[in-house]
Amino acid sequence: MTEDALPEADRLDGAPHPRETLRLFGHDAAEMAFLDALNSGRLPHAWLLTGPKGVGKATFAWRAARYLIATPPDSGDALFAAPPAQSLDIEADHPVLRRMRALSEPGLLLLRRAWDTERKRLKAQLTVDEVRGLKGFFAYSAGGTRRVVIVDCADEMNASAANALLKELEEPPRDAVMLLVSHQPSGLLPTIRSRCRTLRFDPLGPADLAAALEQAGLALPDDASAQAIAALADGSVGTAVQLVEQDGPTLYRELVALLSGLPDLDRSLALKLADAAGARGADTRFDLTLGLLDRLLARLARTGATGRAPSPIVAGEETVLGRLAPDPASGRAWAELAADLTARARRGRSVNLDPAALIFDMFLDLDRTAARMAVPAS
């Protein structure tokens, strides 16, 4: 496999890479906060970009990096100072944009999980070997331009990598900016968080989500599927892309159908879903199946706790939720199962257990829980 063809840890199948995405939807407040800091002349050297996965944090990081590298830092001479920046846009034919798309921009360092040449797969963590590249990068003379580091994502650093990054955060060089993407900042070292300014990115609304999908070249299917995708994506473009590419509405409908028969598990349907999620090279399908099961379990817990099912995403779902979670005790049981089930499956996947067997075992756990909690089907 050539270097150009290697999988990228920060690329989502079926969508352009964030470095290829020029427009950012739904995050005007975050961009204005960054611009205000830039225009003040006191730009923090490190930013922690937080929020749910897939809402545009990496797209913002690349957008900010392009602007910072393409725009020289203020020399301090008020006579020749540039006017305050109004947006992070740069010219469509700017050489920095072209170089960053080709990953050949000398002013940028991208830290992400590397390709394991021996095992022929992406490394499970961002290791200290990648982070050690910061020293050489910062030693490079920037020639009057900024140097920018993107860490995507910081959550994937192992302990050694995190400590190595912390050392660079403690003594940042002049005109260097570090942009750390984090989906779960609570898992980072407190000392890393304290040395960064946090910029929060919230889930996108339906209109911004649709616009982001259109920019990615993904046409939404029929209206019913589009509504299901919007409901299941939770404002995440990344999740919406997976739902479009993997026909998520149909998968969710099949999972609801599977639950509708509990506690009399439809083993043929369970095997079909498990085999699809566990097929060779079907990591995205596996992750999507776990994510949709997470969503279903959360909706079951909510139904039991509130005594009312949420608005159905697919036809017939409300009846299924009400029967499986008829009271607060059942809601607690489903919540406890949700806290354990998919985490256990992901741990099993990380040690190379059979993914189809992991999914099928989850269905058996659902069946056992339903046997204790469900109102018998009429």
N, C-alpha and C positions, 0 to 999 in steps of 0.2 A: 504494500500500500504506500503510495507516494505521500509526502508531507502535506501536499495540498488537499489530499483526499481523506486525511485523518479526521475522525469525529472530533467535534469541538464540545467541551464540557458545558459551555455557556450558550450553545445553539439549541433551539427547540425544533424538532422535526416538523417539517411542513410550513415553517415560517422563516422570513428573512432574519439574519443575525441582527442583534441590536445595533451593530456598527453600520449596517446597511439601511437602518430605519431613520429617516430624517425628522419626521414630525412626531411630536409627543402630545397625546390627547389627555385632557382631564386633570392636568397637574400644573395649571397656571400659578397657583399659590406657591407651590414648591419652587418653580422656576423664578418667580419674583423675589422670593426670600434669598435665593442664591445670587440673583442680580443685585439686590440691595447690598449684600455683603461685598460683592465685587466692586460696585460703584463707590462704596464707602472707603475703599483703599485698605480695608482690614479683612481681606479674604482669609478665612480659616485655612490652615494647611491640610486639614483632614475632615472629611465629611462621611457620616454614617447614613447611608440611604436605606431606610427601613420601610416595611410594609409587606402585605401579602405577596406571595410569589406570583410573578407574571403580570404585575400591574403597570410596569414601565420603569422600574428603578434602573435597570441596565441601559435601557434606551436613553434615559436622562444622563447617566454617567458618560456614555459615548457622546451625547450631544454637548454636554458641558466640556468634556475633554477636547472636542474639536474646536470649540470657541476659545478655550484658554490657550491652546497651542497656536491657533491662527492669529490671536490678538496679543501683541507684545505687552508685557506688564508696564504699568505707569512708571515713567522715568523720574517722576517727582517734579518735573518742570511744568508749572501750571500753564505756561504760554503754549506749550505743544501738547497739552493733555488731550486725549481723545474725549469726545462727548460721552456722557453716561450710556452704558449699554441698555437697550430696550428689550432685547431678546437674545437668545443664544444661537440664532440663525447665522450661518455663514454662506458665502456664495456657493452656488451649486457646482461651480467648476473650480473651486479653491483646491490648490494642490494638497493641502493638509487633509481634506476630505478624501481625495483619491488615495493618498498614502495610507490613511487609517483603514480604508476598506481593504487594502492589500496587506495590512499588518506590517507596513514598512516605514511607519512614522518614527523617527529616532527620538522624538520628544515624548513618546508614550511607552509605558510598560504595562502589559496585561498579565495579571497573576490569576491563574485558574488551574484546575486539575489537569495534569499532564497525561500524555499517552504512555502507557506502560508497554515498551517495545517487546519485553519478554512474554508477558501474558496476553498481548494483543488486545488490550482494552484500556479504557480510561482508568486512571488511578481512582481509588475510592475516596481519597482525601487530597487536599491541597497541602503539599509537603514543604518542609523547610528548604529543600533544594530549589524550589521555585522562588521562595521569598529571599533567599540569599542573593538573587540577582539584583535586588534593590541597591546593594552597595556599589556595584559597578555602574548601575544606571545613574545613581545620584552623583557619582564621581565624574560622569561625563559633562563636559562644558556645554551648557545649553545655548550659548551664543546670543544672549539677550531674549530668549524665549522661555516660556514656562515648561516645566517637566510635569507630566501627569501620570499617575499610577491608578489603574482600575483593578480592584480585587473583586472577582465575581466567581463564587461568592465567599464572603468572609466566614460564613457558617461552616464551610467545608475544610477550614484549616485544622490540621492536627495541633497538638500542644506545642511542639517545637516550632512549627510555622508561626503560630500566634505569638510566641515569645520573641521570635526574630522580628516580626512585624512591629511589635511593641517598641523594640529598641529604636527602630527608625522613626516611629511616631514621637518618641521622646526628644529626638534631636533632628527635626526636619531641616533639610537644606532650604536656602532661600529660593523663592519662586518655584517651589514644588507643591503640588496639590495631590492628595490621595483621596480617592473615591471608593469607599467600601460598600458593596452591595450586601445587605443582610435581610433575610426573611425572618429570622428568629434572633434578634439582637440580645435577648436575655441569655443566650448561650455563649456569648462572647465574654472575654475577660473584662471585668469592670474597669480595669486600667485602660483597655483599648477604647471602651465606650467613653470614658471620661476625657480622652484626648481628641475626641471628634465632636464636631457639631452635628447634631441629628437633624435629618430632613425626612419628614414622614410623607409617605405616598399611600393614599387611600384607594380602595377599590373604585373602579370606573363605573359611572352610570351607564344605562343602556345605550344612549346616543353616542357617547365617547367610545364605548366598547365596540359598537358597530362600525364607527369610523376607523378605529384601529385595525379591525379585521379587514376592512376594505383596503387600507393602506398595505396590509400584508398580502393582498391579492387573494383573499379567501372570501368567496361569495357565500352568504348564508343560504341554507336550503329553504324549504317552504316555511310559511309563517309559523306553523305549529312547532317545527323543529327549531326555528330561530328563537321562539319564546322559551323553549326548554333549555336551549344553550345559554341564553341570557340568565335564566334562573339558576342553572347548575354551575355557571362559571364564577359566580360571586364577584363579579367585577374584575376578573383576572383575564387579560388577553391571552396569557400563556395557557390557561386552562381551556379557554374558548377555542384556541387553535387545536388543542388535543381533541376536544369534543367534536369539532368539525371534521378533522382528519380521521378520527376513529369512529365516526357515527355514534357519538356519545348518547344522543337521545334514544336510539334503539337499544343500546346497552343498558341504559337506565330503565327503560321499559321492561327489558328482560329480567333485570334484577327485581323489579317490583312484582313481575309475574312469578318469579321464584318464591318471593316472600308470601305471595297470595295463597300458596298451597301449604305453607307451614302450619302445624308441625308434621305435615306429611310431605317430606322433601321430594320434589320431582328430580330424581337422580339423573335422568337423561339430560334435562336442561342444566343441572348443576355441572355435570361432566362437560357439556358443550361449552359453558362459560369458562370453566377452569382450564380446559384445553386451549381455548383461544387466548386466555391471559398468559398461559405458560408456554406457548409455542416458542420455538427458537427465534431469537431476534425480536421478540414481542415485548420488550421492556416497557415501551410506552403504553401498550395495552394493559400490562400488569399494573402499572402505576395508576392508570385511569380507573381500572376496576376497583382497586383499593380506595381511590379517592371517592368514587361514587358510592361504595359501600359505607365509607365514613359518613357521607352525606345522608344516606338512608338511616343509619343508626342514630345520627343526631336528630333527625326528624321524628324517629320513633320515640326517642327520649323526650323530646319536646311535646309530643302528643300526649304521652302519659302524664307528664308534669302539669300540663295546662288543661287537660281534659278535652282538647280540641285539636284536630289535625290541621297543619298549615295548608295553605292553598296548594292544590295538587299540581305537580309538574307534568305528570302524564295521567291519562284517563284511568280512573279506578283506584288511584293511589290513596285517596282519602279513606276509602273503605278498608283497605289493607292496613293502614296505619292505625285506624281506630280499633280494629279487631286485635292486632298484635300488642297494642299498648293501651289497654282499657282504663288504667288507673295509675296513680303516682308510684306505686310499688313496681309496676312493670316498667315505667319510665326510668326509674333508678337502675333497674336490671339492665336495660338496654344501654344506658349511659356507662355503666361499669364495663359492659362488654365492649363498647366503642373505645374505651380508654385502653383496652388491652389487645383487641383482636388484630387491627391492622398494624400496630406497632410490632406485634409478635411475627406477623407475616413478613414485614420488612426486615426484621432481624434475621429470620430464616433465609430470606433472599440474599442477604449480605454474606452469608456463609455458604451460599451455593446449594441450598436445598431445592428440591424440585418445585418450581413455581406453581405448576398445575396442582400438585398435591397440597401446597400451602393454601391455595384458593379453595380447593374442595374441602379441606379441613375447616376453613372458616364457615363454609356453608353448613357443615355438620354442627358447628357451635351455634349457629343461628337457629338451626332446627331444634337443638336441645333447649335453648333458651325459650323458644316459642312454645315448646311443650309445657313449660312451667307457667307461662304468662298469658298465652293467647286465649281469647274467647273462642270456643269452637265455631268453625265455619258453619253457616246455616245451609 
